[in-house]
Amino acid sequence: MFKKLLFHQREDNYDHINNTLIYTITNIPGPGCNMNDFNSCPNQMCNCTDLCHTPNCECIALAGYNNYDEFGKLISVDKLIYECNDLCKCTSCQNRNVQLGPRIGLRISHFNKGYGLYTDIAIEKGQFVCEYAGEIIDISEAQRRSNLDNVNYIFVINEHFSDHTTTTVIDSTIIGNIGRYINHSCQPNCMIIPVRIDSLIPRLAIFAVKDIQCNEEITYNYGGEGSYSQNNLSEVPCLCESNNCKGFLPHKRGLF
Ligand SMILES: C[S@@+](CC[C@H](N)C(=O)[O-])C[C@H]1O[C@@H](n2cnc3c(N)ncnc32)[C@H](O)[C@@H]1O
């Protein structure tokens, strides 16, 4: 049923529903983007002649074990992901997924939360759905752009390493991809995972965390995966209708 992923690029033929928006298939640098980080490849390069696999592949070794199984499904949700990139020597590779493009069968539809992203094809747990792409900006630019409207397309992710924390801010308000239409759910079927490929700045990759049926809405938790308390909730009512709905959307954490 599924083909192995051997560099088969998936065309991104999606577009916006509104022609005032600009479609980008991946992140582009915006105001405040650290261009050194943007242009620096992670310190890796493999020389694999066969499928990239532990323990031989230097890229996978950065994380310890394989990122994806033979069908491209994510193996673990809580480890750093470095995919092979153009510097690598590998010719057939199981460690390339997000860079191959979004899955087919996604659809933008309008419902109770404004536009949302739906799938016309069932998705299995662990499969990559699409990126959340837009302009890479810094916190002060995000604060400047942030409005008090109820509709917000600025995504902030903090990654905690042993000796430092990195913050990545992506704004898809005007320039973005299909990922900008994904709504929040308190009981989501996807999650966002930072994935590094050819830049120190991660791509924000959306993976299914459960099997998703045809026609289901794609959702993730805007507040991250940890439990969040009443203090972290905004004043925007949540319409996710899940059994454990917290009543309000998570706050724009890290922005204010
Ligand atoms: C990234 S956009 C998602 C796409 C948006 N619905 C649209 O029409 O373009 C985020 C915004 O969608 C709305 N939204 C997302 N999830 C929601 C939810 N569970 N309940 C109510 N509104 C939601 C909020 O206005 C939020 O600021």
The ligand as a Gaussian input file, in Angstrom:
#p B3LYP/6-31G(d) Opt

LIG

0 1
 C       -3.564000      29.635000      12.260000
 S       -5.187000      30.255000      12.148000
 C       -6.121000      28.847000      11.658000
 C       -6.941000      29.108000      10.398000
 C       -8.086000      30.071000      10.577000
 N       -9.242000      29.385000      11.161000
 C       -8.484000      30.744000       9.280000
 O       -9.683000      30.906000       9.018000
 O       -7.609000      31.127000       8.506000
 C       -5.529000      30.458000      13.854000
 C       -6.824000      31.130000      14.155000
 O       -7.949000      30.291000      13.832000
 C       -8.955000      30.386000      14.836000
 N       -9.034000      29.096000      15.547000
 C       -8.165000      28.082000      15.475000
 N       -8.555000      27.059000      16.262000
 C       -9.695000      27.443000      16.855000
 C      -10.543000      26.824000      17.810000
 N      -10.337000      25.602000      18.292000
 N      -11.621000      27.538000      18.237000
 C      -11.867000      28.775000      17.765000
 N      -11.090000      29.404000      16.859000
 C      -10.006000      28.755000      16.410000
 C       -8.503000      31.480000      15.773000
 O       -9.033000      32.697000      15.296000
 C       -6.999000      31.438000      15.623000
 O       -6.355000      32.667000      15.989000

